[in-house]
Amino acid sequence: MNGPADSTIKEREICFASLHPDPHQARTALLLLDGIEGMESVWLLGERCVGVRYDLRKLSLQAIDELLVELGFHLETSLLAKLKRALYHYTEETECANRGCELPQPGATREVFINRYEHLPHGCRDPRPEYWRRYL
């Protein structure tokens, strides 16, 4: 996977459940996860899966999973997928504890909501320049 120099860089696969109102959860998740602090890259692995590469010092798989669930995504719930996630969560927590660092908190949630809010069309934007806004 990775050498000892960059052992804090993790590469994982996140798969989504097939039954969901958004049939393209993987594409939507790719757009939401791209640009989060600590996320090095996100790519599409298939119709229902994305690949992620992140820095464990800033982000953990558990934080990513919690973020996606909080945003309404449905992760794959097969026994194998649950076991893999639990194993990754445990090993990352142990690795952080052994290094003496704190496991990153899921603070990326706020970033994602802000990023999503900025890109959604809504009536809270004033297209006028700042200096024109003062006159009304």
C-alpha positions as CSV (number, residue, x, y, z in Angstrom):
1,M,0.0,0.0,0.0
2,N,2.1,2.9,1.3
3,G,5.7,3.1,2.5
4,P,6.7,3.9,6.0
5,A,7.3,7.6,5.1
6,D,3.7,8.2,4.4
7,S,2.0,5.6,6.5
8,T,-0.5,8.2,7.7
9,I,-1.9,8.3,4.1
10,K,-4.8,5.9,3.9
11,E,-6.6,4.6,0.8
12,R,-10.1,3.1,1.3
13,E,-13.2,2.2,-0.6
14,I,-16.6,3.4,0.4
15,C,-19.7,1.6,-1.0
16,F,-23.3,2.7,-0.9
17,A,-26.5,0.8,-0.6
18,S,-28.4,0.2,-3.8
19,L,-31.8,1.2,-2.4
20,H,-31.8,5.0,-2.0
21,P,-33.7,7.9,-3.5
22,D,-30.5,9.1,-5.1
23,P,-29.4,6.3,-7.5
24,H,-26.1,8.1,-8.0
25,Q,-24.9,8.3,-4.4
26,A,-21.3,7.7,-5.3
27,R,-21.2,10.6,-7.7
28,T,-22.9,12.9,-5.2
29,A,-20.5,11.8,-2.4
30,L,-17.5,12.4,-4.7
31,L,-18.6,16.0,-5.2
32,L,-19.2,16.5,-1.4
33,L,-16.0,14.9,-0.2
34,D,-13.7,16.6,-2.7
35,G,-12.0,19.6,-1.1
36,I,-12.4,18.6,2.6
37,E,-9.3,19.3,4.6
38,G,-7.2,16.1,4.9
39,M,-8.8,14.5,1.8
40,E,-6.1,14.0,-0.8
41,S,-8.2,12.6,-3.6
42,V,-11.6,11.1,-4.3
43,W,-12.4,9.0,-7.3
44,L,-15.3,7.0,-8.6
45,L,-14.8,3.2,-8.5
46,G,-18.2,2.2,-9.9
47,E,-21.9,2.9,-9.8
48,R,-22.0,2.5,-6.0
49,C,-18.5,2.9,-4.8
50,V,-15.9,5.7,-4.4
51,G,-12.2,5.5,-3.5
52,V,-10.8,7.9,-1.0
53,R,-7.2,8.8,-0.1
54,Y,-6.8,10.9,3.1
55,D,-4.3,11.9,5.7
56,L,-5.0,10.1,9.0
57,R,-3.6,13.0,11.0
58,K,-6.5,15.2,9.7
59,L,-9.3,12.8,8.9
60,S,-10.4,9.2,9.6
61,L,-12.6,6.7,7.9
62,Q,-15.0,6.8,10.8
63,A,-15.3,10.6,10.5
64,I,-16.0,10.2,6.7
65,D,-18.6,7.5,7.3
66,E,-20.3,9.6,10.0
67,L,-20.3,12.6,7.8
68,L,-21.9,10.7,4.9
69,V,-24.6,9.1,7.1
70,E,-25.3,12.5,8.6
71,L,-25.8,13.9,5.1
72,G,-28.3,11.2,4.3
73,F,-26.2,8.7,2.4
74,H,-26.9,5.0,3.0
75,L,-23.7,3.0,3.3
76,E,-23.6,-0.7,2.2
77,T,-24.9,-2.8,5.1
78,S,-23.7,-6.3,4.1
79,L,-21.8,-8.3,6.7
80,L,-18.5,-8.1,4.9
81,A,-18.8,-4.3,4.5
82,K,-19.6,-3.8,8.1
83,L,-16.7,-6.0,9.2
84,K,-14.3,-4.1,6.9
85,R,-15.5,-0.7,8.2
86,A,-15.2,-1.8,11.9
87,L,-11.7,-3.2,11.2
88,Y,-10.6,0.0,9.6
89,H,-12.1,2.1,12.3
90,Y,-10.3,0.1,15.0
91,T,-6.9,0.0,13.3
92,E,-7.0,3.7,12.6
93,E,-8.0,4.5,16.2
94,T,-5.2,2.2,17.4
95,E,-2.6,3.7,15.0
96,C,-3.4,7.2,16.3
97,A,-3.2,6.0,19.9
98,N,0.2,4.4,19.3
99,R,1.5,7.5,17.6
100,G,0.3,9.7,20.5
101,C,-2.0,11.7,18.3
102,E,-5.7,12.3,18.7
103,L,-8.1,10.8,16.3
104,P,-9.5,13.4,14.1
105,Q,-12.9,14.6,15.1
106,P,-15.7,14.7,12.5
107,G,-15.3,18.5,12.2
108,A,-15.4,18.2,8.4
109,T,-19.1,18.1,8.6
110,R,-19.3,21.8,9.0
111,E,-17.0,22.3,6.0
112,V,-19.2,20.1,3.8
113,F,-22.4,21.9,4.8
114,I,-20.7,25.3,4.1
115,N,-19.4,24.0,0.8
116,R,-22.7,22.6,-0.2
117,Y,-24.6,25.8,0.8
118,E,-22.3,27.9,-1.2
119,H,-23.0,25.9,-4.4
120,L,-26.8,25.6,-4.0
121,P,-29.0,28.1,-5.7
122,H,-30.9,30.1,-3.1
123,G,-32.3,33.5,-2.5
124,C,-29.7,34.5,0.1
125,R,-27.2,35.9,-2.4
126,D,-27.1,39.4,-3.6
127,P,-25.4,39.6,-7.0
128,R,-24.6,43.3,-6.6
129,P,-21.1,44.4,-5.7
130,E,-20.5,45.2,-2.0
131,Y,-20.4,49.0,-2.6
132,W,-23.9,49.0,-4.2
133,R,-25.4,47.0,-1.3
134,R,-25.0,50.0,1.1
135,Y,-27.3,52.2,-0.8
136,L,-30.5,50.2,-0.4
